[in-house]
Amino acid sequence: GESVGLHLPTLSVQEGDNSIINCAYSNSASDYFIWYKQESGKGPQFIIDIRSNMDKRQGQRVTVLLNKTVKHLSLQIAATQPGDSAVYFCAERGTDSWGKLQFGAGTQVVVTP
Amino acid sequence: DTEVTQTPKHLVMGMTNKKSLKCEQHMGHRAMYWYKQKAKKPPELMFVYSYEKLSINESVPSRFSPECPNSSLLNLHLHALQPEDSALYLCASSQFRSVGTEAFFGQGTRLTVV
């Protein structure tokens, strides 16, 4: 399944399928991006990051793609599992010296059996 | 140790009360942050401390007063809060304030103002 983080806040995906979560970021000067996972009642948990000098980065079952031309970021989760059910936030970090994180609106991922 | 520890986990306070939220990390991080998160919304930055000095105050009302006693501790003092201040308050830390270092978040304090 595929979701645009800012326009489709909920993504329902069947267990075992691949998930794609999209995020449109706002600042063309941002040069560092992070995906966080937040489970109910918990704080955001780091998943994967990418610098702007890269187009793709892979982790364990996750891949982040960065398209600077259209200011678009995506998170792909392979073989989605029930434990992947959570809200996923993209965050961009500006080039100012304080490293403020600007979070996207978030996408709720619901994994169905 | 890659944890940011926040206490208490839950807090209910009246509008005339004074309370404090506490945050602790032992990762040697020199940047620490307070965020506020309302239900179904992303975290919103409130304060940034860098090397124990307040670097950023995102126009937060004075009823929220941060304090950084040392490089491992961050407090948020609360006084005369309003019901709309009820939210999840998240503390985070990062190794440096600059690009390329992730922020580690605590589990948050769920605050209810009555």
Interface residues (C-beta under 8 A of the other chain):
Chain A: D31 Y32 I34 Y36 G41 K42 G43 P44 Q45 F46 D49 R51 F89 R93 T95 S97 W98 G99 K100 L101 F103 G104 A105 G106
Chain B: V4 Q6 A31 K40 K41 P42 P43 E44 L45 V48 S50 S55 I56 L90 A92 S94 F96 R97 S98 V99 G100 T101 E102 A103 F104 F105 G106 Q107 G108 R110
